[in-house]
Amino acid sequence: QVQLVESGGGLVQAGGSLRLSCAASGSIFSINTMAWHRQAPGKQRELVAAITRGGSTNYADSVKGRFTISRDNAKNTVYLQMNRLKPEDTAVYYCQVRPPWSTADYWGQGTQVTVSS
């Protein structure tokens, strides 16, 4: 089993910044990719950013140049630095991993990010 605990969400004005954290514990050996997804009301969950153990990253087009994903392998923690936030970034943000020994994804409980205009 894997446990993911997110933190760092909140309410911020447009143009502001937030930093999300996701700490992984449990059977986390050999986890390569860690990712952030988000789900806005009435919309499907979408991938925001992902990072491999080696540091390779990819981002949704909508957040490129504004969000930065990073990772501390020693702490088994992934971060999402969100700058120049927009109202359309409002969503519940989820951390996700899929260990190589599992066919299932593991998700955190989600953290709410609300950007006011």
C-alpha positions as CSV (number, residue, x, y, z in Angstrom):
1,Q,0.0,0.0,0.0
2,V,1.0,3.6,-0.6
3,Q,-0.2,6.6,1.4
4,L,-0.1,10.1,-0.2
5,V,-0.8,13.2,2.0
6,E,-1.2,16.5,0.3
7,S,-0.9,20.0,1.8
8,G,-0.6,23.6,0.8
9,G,-3.9,24.4,-0.9
10,G,-5.9,27.5,-0.1
11,L,-7.5,30.7,-1.3
12,V,-5.4,33.2,-3.2
13,Q,-6.0,36.1,-5.5
14,A,-5.4,36.0,-9.2
15,G,-1.7,36.5,-9.9
16,G,-0.7,35.0,-6.6
17,S,1.3,31.9,-5.7
18,L,0.8,28.7,-3.8
19,R,3.0,25.7,-3.2
20,L,1.6,22.2,-2.9
21,S,3.3,19.3,-1.2
22,C,2.7,15.6,-1.4
23,A,4.4,13.2,1.0
24,A,4.5,9.5,0.1
25,S,4.8,6.6,2.6
26,G,4.3,2.9,2.6
27,S,5.5,0.6,-0.2
28,I,7.1,3.4,-2.2
29,F,10.2,1.6,-3.3
30,S,10.9,1.9,-7.1
31,I,8.2,4.5,-7.7
32,N,9.4,6.3,-10.8
33,T,6.8,8.9,-11.8
34,M,4.9,11.2,-9.4
35,A,2.2,13.4,-10.7
36,W,-0.2,16.2,-9.9
37,H,-3.7,16.1,-11.4
38,R,-6.7,18.5,-10.8
39,Q,-10.4,18.4,-11.1
40,A,-12.6,21.5,-11.4
41,P,-16.3,21.3,-10.7
42,G,-18.2,19.7,-13.6
43,K,-15.0,18.8,-15.4
44,Q,-12.9,15.7,-15.8
45,R,-9.7,15.2,-13.8
46,E,-6.7,16.3,-15.8
47,L,-3.0,15.8,-15.6
48,V,-1.2,19.0,-14.5
49,A,2.4,17.9,-14.2
50,A,4.6,14.8,-13.7
51,I,8.2,14.2,-12.7
52,T,10.3,11.1,-12.9
53,R,12.8,10.0,-10.2
54,G,15.5,11.3,-12.5
55,G,13.9,14.7,-12.8
56,S,12.3,14.6,-16.2
57,T,9.1,16.7,-16.3
58,N,6.1,17.3,-18.4
59,Y,3.3,19.8,-18.0
60,A,-0.1,20.5,-19.3
61,D,-0.1,23.3,-21.9
62,S,-2.3,25.4,-19.7
63,V,0.3,25.6,-16.9
64,K,3.6,25.7,-18.8
65,G,5.7,28.6,-17.7
66,R,3.6,29.2,-14.5
67,F,3.8,25.9,-12.6
68,T,7.0,24.0,-11.6
69,I,7.0,20.4,-10.3
70,S,9.9,19.2,-8.3
71,R,10.8,16.3,-6.1
72,D,12.9,15.4,-3.1
73,N,13.6,11.7,-3.4
74,A,15.2,11.5,0.1
75,K,11.9,12.7,1.6
76,N,9.6,10.9,-0.9
77,T,7.9,14.2,-1.5
78,V,6.8,15.9,-4.6
79,Y,6.0,19.7,-4.9
80,L,4.0,21.9,-7.2
81,Q,5.0,25.5,-7.2
82,M,2.1,27.5,-8.8
83,N,2.8,31.1,-9.8
84,R,0.7,33.7,-11.6
85,L,-2.5,31.8,-10.7
86,K,-5.6,32.3,-12.6
87,P,-9.3,31.8,-11.6
88,E,-9.4,28.9,-14.1
89,D,-6.8,27.1,-11.9
90,T,-9.4,26.7,-9.3
91,A,-9.8,22.9,-8.6
92,V,-9.1,20.1,-6.2
93,Y,-5.5,19.1,-6.8
94,Y,-4.5,15.4,-6.3
95,C,-1.2,13.7,-6.1
96,Q,-0.9,10.4,-7.9
97,V,1.6,7.5,-8.3
98,R,1.6,4.1,-9.8
99,P,4.2,1.8,-8.3
100,P,5.8,-0.7,-10.7
101,W,4.4,-3.6,-8.6
102,S,0.8,-2.4,-9.0
103,T,-1.7,-2.1,-11.8
104,A,-3.6,0.5,-9.8
105,D,-3.1,4.2,-9.3
106,Y,-2.8,5.6,-5.8
107,W,-4.2,9.0,-5.1
108,G,-4.0,11.5,-2.3
109,Q,-7.1,12.9,-0.6
110,G,-6.9,16.1,-2.6
111,T,-6.3,19.7,-1.6
112,Q,-8.5,22.6,-2.7
113,V,-7.0,25.5,-4.6
114,T,-9.3,28.5,-5.1
115,V,-8.2,31.5,-7.1
116,S,-10.4,34.6,-6.8
117,S,-10.6,37.2,-9.6
